[in-house]
Amino acid sequence: MNEQLPTVEARQGRNRQFQWRTFLISTGLAASILALLYLAFSAGTA
């Protein structure tokens, strides 16, 4: 049990970094897509 703890902690840390990176990338993509849609909508109505 004690021998597996370091590997489990390292794996959890890696997953946390991966989740944070994917969260930033996904939010950035969503924000850029929303900005493009808003620009296209405002240009189409104006």
Protein Blocks (a to p, Z undefined) as FASTA:
>chain_A
ZZmmmmmmmmmmmmmmmmmmmmmmmmmmmmmmmmmmmmmmmmmmZZ
